[in-house]
Amino acid sequence: MLKTNTSVTPDLDLVYKKWEQRGQSSANQSKPREVTGQLTSRILCEGRQRWRDKFGDSVRPVRHRKVRDRRRAAPASTDSIASRLIAQFKTTPIVTADTLRVVRPFMGQCCACLPDSKIDLISSTTSSQGIRDILNVKTELRSGGFLETSFDQLVYSLRRKTIHKYPDVSLAVLTCNRVKEAVQQQSEEGDNSRDVTPGDVVAKDLLCGMQAKISNRLLRLAGWFLLKFLSYFLQSVQIHKGQLEMVEKSVKRGIPVIYIPLHRSHLDYILVTFILWNYSIKAPYIAAGDNLRMPIFSSLITGLGGFFIRRKLDKKIGRKDTVYRAVLHSYMQELLKRGEALEFFIEGGRSRTGKACQPKGGLVSVVVDAQMNDVMEDAYIVPISINYEKILDGNYNREQMGLPKVKETFIGAMKAIWRVFCSDFGSVRVEFCQPFSLKEYLVKIQPAQPSPPTSDISSQDSPPESPPPIHKAGSVSSLFGTDIMVEDQRHVIKQLSEHIVHTCVHATPVMCTNMVAFLLLTKHREGTSMKQLIQDFDWLRQDMKSRNRDVAFVGSSSEVTHYACALLGSSLIQRSSSKECENRVVPILSLPTVFELSYYSNTLVSAYLLESVLVCSVIYHCDIGLFVPSQSRTADVMSASTDDIIDTASEICKLLRYEFICIPPCDKLEETLLETLHHLISRELFTYRDQQTSSNLDPVNARMSKQFSELSWEDEEMDGGIFQEQFIKANMERRDCVENMVFLHHVLAPFLESYLLTARQINTNLITELPENDFLHCVLASAKTRVEQGIAGYAESAAFESIKNALKAYQDVKIIDCYYAGNIRMVEIRDHFEVRDKINNYIGLLESLQE
């Protein structure tokens, strides 16, 4: 039997007594502990003083106990914190490189229809490399020695690598089959008289007067000269370093690079070559008009890469110069065959209106033909946009008034150069868009031919056919516009040309002069105060950034606005200040000065184009009193269906096709207009008539649903169906929305007034056939009379270019016919019963959009 161990369980009473005795002893020992603490602190102080006397303040005693490291540091005093902040404020700069950095949108990226080119040649750092001023070479010189400091431009020029080989293709051109066939064809068509020059001699003479003779020494000398003297009249030549990096990568791949800039000035001929020379890139062969064939200048142009082409390929109307076409075509293809770069202006000539002209596909067809005929493996297309703060070539008021162009002469060129050197033209911005593969574009754009009609059963079982490849078109004179070229190739060239121009237009940087002129012609035609102009300038500046458009300036809006007004000059803007009224800015809207002001303004029209078209469509359908005082407006606002608004907007876009390229060819106009309409509804410029039914579908989905219903239930009645038609009305209750609609209407109003005047003259005065030039001047005289009498809503509606484009547009919609009678181009109204109704419909549409 086990015994219980009683010592395991303690006596609780004894435990309690021990704890009570310990508490009493600790209370009695509190005073001695205070005395001990004071003694300890005194000993520590004496020890620290002895340590300082022996070792000084720079040496601190070593901490032996790690426990002390974990103790909380004593809070710093207010004086130490204040002194630390003051020291930090004095030593740390408030403005750093990061705070000064301007974040710019990366312009000119490839379209989504080219997915491979969109990701090619671009890196993660391309868009963030920033802007470089080509004229400032000191930032590019690494060392700062005596030579670099005193002769920076000369040293920089000598360090450029310009030793390149440029082939002589004369023999290859004259012996190619295309030129031989053209010479034989001309000899067969001509007579056998002795005065006729043999075809081979003609071809040789044409080639000698056409070809370029590039000199490396002249390129280096021209580069130094431009670095030295461009700064006399230009403040800067700006480029994006990331864009030139992509161009360098494309050049290193060894395939031809095709530079296609928009044409704004005669300086464009050398400007692109000058920029490429700064990056040691091989100079391209430049297509230059034969109007520049002048003494001294012609030698300079050919030595820098220019080859002369005729402004009109055929000397006689109705008869093609097959030998000249063959020589030009073969010369360009031989250069492409050897991997040489080309440069040509797709618009054909300089823009007289400030906006892009319709592209001409002649030289583009040579490049496309070379790709289709396997002359080259591939080619990179580089769209280029050039914008000037002030026009170097003067103005085009004379030509906009209907007067003929003054022919270029040597004396006139020298006078123009002297005038340029005595003036200030601000800055120039050049945008090199992302290079894209021509081969990829041609593969993506293959036209699908309609399949032959088959029965329903066979069409359901047979698989869909792939689009056929583009046909190769070889001909003696196959520049664009010949009768031998197949229709598929014409369509491809037209789409490619429009795609390039559209890319250039939307990559064009906005200058400060463009913004000031645009505001004065759309918001402040009667003038405004400088304070209000600065506020609107700041708003437009932010709006451009929100639309992914780059502005080519920095600084405060106030300083930039004053600078832009001074650069435009007193001939375009009148500034007045007095004690009674504050500083006012008034645009000069008289003829022909207004044409120069609209030149600067038209650069921004593309940013608001589709929105302006939709606002005009809503004004037409809803019959809103947008231009009457708010007290006179009716309370009820009419509404219109989405389909009617989109259809009218599409018709306006087609009417303005010679003024603008509204969308890239790879997009659909109707879908783009629907997206823009939805954007305007989200901004509350337009509202739905019935908010409850509209909350389910946006205009894009609603229209697609309706189209689907029409396809699916074509034979069924849809009374009260699920797909209800949407109705939209203008938001006239909010003042800011009304002002925004008026602003958007003013964007296109001058062009629409020109088209209205042309339509009226066709309806009233074109009773019988007339020479086209006489009819155009008749319309122009009527427009000038309206401006002089104060009847015209917009003085710039009397621009000769707009009237010519309007006549082309009415020919496209089959209202008039144009033909040649000998050497005279005639115009007549179509003899059709629907023509009168069609022209009256256009007149009614355009009259409803006038103020």
Residue pairs with C-beta under 8 A, 6 or more apart in sequence:
51 61
63 69
101 130
102 554
104 131
104 550
105 545
105 548
105 549
105 550
106 126
106 127
106 240
106 242
107 240
107 431
107 433
107 506
107 507
107 509
107 549
107 550
108 243
108 383
108 385
108 431
108 432
108 433
108 434
108 503
108 507
109 118
109 122
109 433
109 434
110 117
110 118
110 433
110 434
110 436
111 118
111 436
111 499
111 503
111 664
111 666
112 118
112 666
113 441
113 444
113 664
113 666
114 436
114 437
114 440
114 441
114 444
116 437
116 440
117 434
117 435
117 436
117 437
117 440
118 434
118 436
120 437
121 246
121 249
121 250
121 434
121 435
122 246
122 434
123 245
125 242
126 242
126 243
126 245
126 246
127 242
128 242
129 240
129 241
129 242
129 245
130 240
130 241
130 242
131 238
131 239
131 240
131 241
132 139
132 238
132 239
132 240
132 241
133 236
133 237
133 238
134 236
134 237
134 238
134 239
134 274
134 275
134 278
135 227
135 230
135 231
135 234
135 236
135 237
136 236
137 152
137 153
137 156
137 227
138 148
138 152
140 156
141 148
141 152
141 155
141 156
147 155
148 155
153 224
153 227
153 228
154 224
156 227
157 220
157 223
157 224
157 227
158 220
160 220
160 223
160 277
160 278
160 280
161 280
162 216
162 219
162 220
162 223
162 277
162 280
163 216
164 216
164 282
164 283
166 212
166 214
166 340
167 335
167 338
167 340
169 211
169 331
169 334
169 335
169 338
170 207
170 208
170 211
172 330
172 334
173 179
173 207
173 327
173 330
173 331
173 334
174 200
174 203
174 204
174 207
176 330
176 334
178 326
178 329
178 330
178 476
179 203
179 323
179 326
179 327
179 330
181 326
181 476
182 199
182 203
182 322
182 323
182 325
182 326
182 327
182 476
182 477
183 199
183 200
183 202
183 203
183 323
183 326
184 199
185 322
185 476
186 199
186 202
186 322
186 323
187 198
187 199
190 196
199 323
202 323
203 323
203 326
203 327
206 323
206 324
206 327
207 327
207 331
209 308
210 307
210 308
210 309
210 327
210 328
210 331
211 302
211 307
211 331
212 285
212 286
212 302
212 303
212 305
212 306
212 307
213 302
213 303
214 283
214 285
214 303
214 304
214 305
215 303
215 304
218 300
218 303
218 304
219 273
219 277
219 283
219 303
219 304
220 277
222 270
222 274
222 277
222 300
222 304
223 274
223 277
223 278
226 270
226 274
229 421
230 237
232 421
233 392
233 420
233 421
233 422
233 423
233 424
233 425
234 425
234 426
234 427
234 428
235 424
235 426
235 427
236 427
236 428
237 271
237 274
237 275
237 427
237 428
237 430
238 427
238 428
238 429
238 430
238 552
239 275
239 429
239 430
239 431
239 432
240 431
240 432
243 431
243 432
243 433
243 434
244 275
244 279
244 432
246 432
246 434
246 435
247 257
247 276
247 279
247 281
247 382
247 432
247 435
248 279
248 281
250 257
250 380
250 382
250 435
251 257
251 281
251 282
251 341
253 380
254 339
255 339
255 376
255 377
255 378
255 379
255 380
256 335
256 336
256 339
256 340
256 341
256 342
256 376
256 379
256 380
257 284
257 341
257 342
257 379
257 380
257 382
257 435
258 341
258 342
258 343
258 367
258 379
258 380
258 381
258 382
258 438
259 272
259 284
259 341
259 342
259 343
259 382
259 384
260 343
260 344
260 345
260 346
260 364
260 381
260 382
260 383
260 384
260 500
260 504
261 268
261 272
261 343
261 345
261 383
261 384
261 385
261 386
261 504
262 345
262 346
262 347
262 351
262 356
262 384
262 385
262 386
262 501
262 504
262 505
262 508
263 345
263 347
263 348
263 349
263 350
263 351
264 350
264 351
264 386
264 387
264 388
264 391
265 350
265 386
265 388
265 391
265 392
265 393
266 292
266 350
266 392
266 393
267 392
267 428
268 345
268 386
269 286
269 288
269 292
269 301
269 306
270 304
271 386
271 428
271 430
272 284
272 286
272 343
272 384
272 430
273 283
273 284
273 286
273 304
273 305
273 343
275 430
276 282
276 283
276 284
277 283
282 341
283 304
283 305
283 341
284 305
284 340
284 341
284 342
284 343
285 305
285 306
285 307
285 335
285 340
285 341
285 342
285 343
286 301
286 304
286 305
286 306
286 307
286 342
286 343
286 344
287 306
287 307
287 309
287 342
287 343
287 344
287 345
287 363
288 301
288 306
288 307
288 308
288 309
289 308
289 309
289 310
289 311
289 349
290 308
290 309
290 310
290 311
291 311
291 407
291 408
292 298
292 301
292 306
292 308
292 408
293 308
294 408
294 409
294 410
294 413
295 410
296 410
297 410
297 413
298 308
301 308
302 308
305 343
307 331
309 328
310 324
311 348
311 349
313 320
313 321
313 324
313 325
313 328
313 362
313 479
314 320
314 321
314 324
315 321
317 820
317 823
318 820
320 477
320 482
322 476
322 477
325 476
325 477
325 478
325 479
325 482
326 476
326 477
328 366
328 479
329 366
329 369
329 477
329 478
329 479
332 342
332 363
332 366
332 367
332 370
333 366
333 369
333 370
333 375
335 342
336 342
336 367
336 370
336 375
336 376
336 379
337 370
337 375
337 376
339 376
342 363
342 367
344 363
346 359
346 360
346 363
346 364
346 497
346 500
346 501
347 356
347 357
347 358
347 359
347 360
347 501
348 357
348 360
349 357
350 393
351 357
352 396
352 399
352 400
352 599
352 801
353 396
353 400
353 598
353 599
353 602
353 799
353 801
353 802
354 598
354 599
354 600
354 601
354 602
354 603
355 505
355 602
355 603
355 605
355 606
355 659
355 660
356 501
356 504
356 505
356 661
358 501
358 658
359 497
359 498
359 500
359 501
360 480
360 497
361 480
361 481
361 490
361 493
361 494
361 496
361 497
362 479
362 480
362 481
363 479
363 480
364 480
364 493
364 496
364 497
364 500
365 478
365 479
365 480
365 485
365 489
365 493
366 479
367 379
367 438
368 438
368 442
368 489
368 492
368 493
368 496
369 375
369 473
369 474
369 478
369 489
370 376
370 379
371 378
371 379
371 438
371 439
371 442
372 442
372 470
372 471
372 472
372 473
372 489
373 472
373 474
377 439
378 437
378 438
378 439
379 437
379 438
379 439
380 435
380 436
380 437
380 438
381 435
381 436
381 437
381 438
381 441
381 500
382 432
382 433
382 435
383 433
383 500
383 501
383 503
383 504
383 507
384 430
384 431
384 432
384 433
384 504
385 430
385 431
385 433
385 504
385 505
385 507
385 508
385 509
386 428
386 429
386 430
386 431
387 428
387 429
387 508
387 509
387 510
387 511
387 514
387 552
387 603
388 425
388 426
388 428
388 511
389 425
389 426
389 427
389 428
389 511
389 512
389 513
389 552
389 564
389 567
390 424
390 425
390 426
390 513
390 567
390 568
391 425
391 596
391 599
392 420
392 425
393 416
394 416
394 419
395 595
395 596
395 599
396 595
396 596
396 599
397 592
397 593
397 595
397 596
398 405
398 406
398 592
399 405
399 800
399 801
400 592
400 595
400 799
400 800
400 801
401 591
401 592
401 595
401 780
401 800
402 776
402 777
402 780
402 800
406 412
424 567
426 511
426 513
426 567
427 511
427 552
427 553
429 509
429 511
429 552
431 504
431 507
431 508
431 509
433 503
433 504
433 507
441 496
441 499
442 470
442 492
444 666
445 492
445 495
445 496
445 666
446 467
446 468
446 469
446 470
447 467
447 470
447 488
447 491
447 492
448 467
448 468
449 467
449 468
451 465
454 462
470 488
470 489
470 492
471 486
471 488
471 489
473 484
473 485
473 486
473 489
475 482
475 484
475 485
476 484
477 484
478 484
478 485
480 490
480 493
495 665
498 661
498 664
498 665
499 664
499 665
499 666
501 661
502 661
502 663
502 664
502 665
503 664
505 606
505 661
506 549
506 606
508 603
508 606
509 549
509 550
509 551
509 552
510 544
510 549
510 550
510 551
510 552
510 603
510 604
511 552
511 553
511 600
511 603
512 551
512 552
512 553
512 560
512 561
512 563
512 564
512 567
513 564
513 567
513 568
513 600
514 600
514 601
514 603
514 604
515 537
515 540
515 541
515 544
515 551
515 564
515 604
516 533
516 537
516 561
516 564
516 565
516 568
516 573
516 600
517 568
517 572
517 587
517 597
517 598
517 599
517 600
517 601
518 540
518 600
518 601
518 603
518 604
519 533
519 536
519 537
519 540
520 528
520 533
520 573
520 585
520 587
520 597
520 601
521 587
521 597
521 598
521 601
521 746
521 796
522 601
522 743
522 746
522 747
523 536
523 743
523 746
524 532
524 533
524 536
524 585
524 587
525 587
525 589
525 746
526 586
527 574
527 584
527 585
527 586
527 587
528 536
528 584
528 585
529 582
529 583
529 584
529 585
530 561
530 562
530 575
530 582
530 583
530 584
530 585
531 582
531 583
533 561
533 585
534 557
534 558
534 561
537 557
537 560
537 561
538 557
541 551
541 557
544 550
544 551
544 604
544 607
545 551
547 607
549 607
553 560
565 573
565 575
565 585
568 597
568 600
571 588
571 593
571 596
572 587
572 588
572 593
572 596
572 597
573 585
573 586
573 587
573 588
574 585
574 586
574 587
574 588
575 583
575 584
575 585
575 586
576 583
576 584
576 586
577 583
577 584
587 594
587 597
588 594
588 597
589 597
589 795
590 795
591 784
591 787
591 788
591 795
591 798
594 795
594 796
595 796
595 799
597 796
598 750
598 796
598 799
605 612
605 660
605 747
605 748
606 660
608 744
608 747
609 660
609 662
609 747
609 748
610 649
610 653
610 662
610 672
610 673
610 676
611 676
611 679
611 680
611 744
612 744
612 745
612 747
612 748
613 649
613 652
613 653
613 656
613 662
613 673
613 748
614 645
614 649
614 673
614 676
614 677
614 680
615 680
615 685
615 741
615 744
615 745
616 649
616 652
616 745
616 748
616 752
616 849
617 645
617 646
617 648
617 649
617 652
618 624
618 640
618 645
618 686
618 728
618 730
618 741
619 626
619 730
619 741
619 745
619 848
619 849
620 648
620 845
620 848
620 849
621 638
621 640
621 644
621 645
621 648
622 637
622 638
622 639
622 640
622 729
622 730
623 638
623 848
624 633
624 637
624 638
624 730
624 732
625 632
625 633
625 634
626 730
626 738
626 741
626 742
626 745
627 742
627 851
630 735
630 738
633 732
637 729
637 730
637 732
638 729
639 689
639 727
639 728
639 729
640 727
640 728
640 729
641 725
641 726
641 727
641 728
642 674
642 677
642 699
642 702
642 703
642 725
642 726
642 727
642 728
643 703
643 706
643 725
645 677
645 728
646 670
646 673
646 674
646 677
646 703
648 845
649 673
650 669
650 670
650 673
651 845
652 752
652 845
653 660
653 662
653 669
653 673
654 809
654 812
654 813
655 755
655 809
655 813
655 842
656 662
656 748
656 751
656 755
656 809
657 809
657 812
658 805
658 808
658 809
659 751
659 802
659 805
662 669
662 672
663 669
663 672
670 703
671 700
674 699
674 700
674 703
675 700
677 686
677 699
677 728
678 698
678 699
678 700
680 686
681 687
681 688
681 698
681 699
681 728
683 740
684 731
684 734
684 737
685 730
685 731
685 737
685 740
685 741
686 728
686 729
686 730
686 731
687 728
687 729
687 730
687 731
688 694
688 726
688 727
688 728
688 729
689 727
689 728
689 729
690 727
693 724
693 726
694 726
697 705
697 726
699 726
699 728
702 723
702 726
705 723
706 723
706 725
708 723
709 718
709 721
709 722
709 723
713 721
730 737
730 741
731 737
731 738
732 738
745 849
749 793
749 794
749 849
749 850
749 851
750 794
750 796
750 797
750 799
750 802
751 797
751 802
752 846
752 849
752 850
753 792
753 793
753 794
753 797
753 846
753 850
754 783
754 797
754 798
754 799
754 802
754 803
754 806
755 802
755 806
755 809
755 842
755 846
756 843
756 846
756 847
756 850
757 779
757 782
757 783
757 786
757 797
757 803
757 806
758 779
758 803
758 806
758 807
758 810
759 806
759 810
759 839
759 842
759 843
759 846
760 843
761 775
761 778
761 779
761 782
762 810
762 815
762 816
762 829
762 839
763 836
763 839
763 840
763 843
765 775
765 778
766 775
766 816
766 827
766 828
766 829
767 829
768 828
769 826
769 827
769 828
770 778
770 826
770 827
770 828
771 824
771 825
771 826
771 827
772 807
772 818
772 825
772 826
772 827
773 825
775 807
775 827
776 800
776 803
776 804
776 807
779 803
779 807
780 798
780 800
780 803
783 792
783 797
783 798
783 803
784 798
786 792
786 798
787 795
787 797
787 798
792 798
793 850
793 851
807 816
807 827
810 816
810 839
810 842
811 817
811 818
813 838
814 830
814 832
814 835
814 838
815 829
815 830
815 835
815 838
815 839
815 842
816 827
816 828
816 829
816 830
817 827
817 828
817 829
817 830
818 825
818 826
818 827
819 825
819 826
820 826
829 835
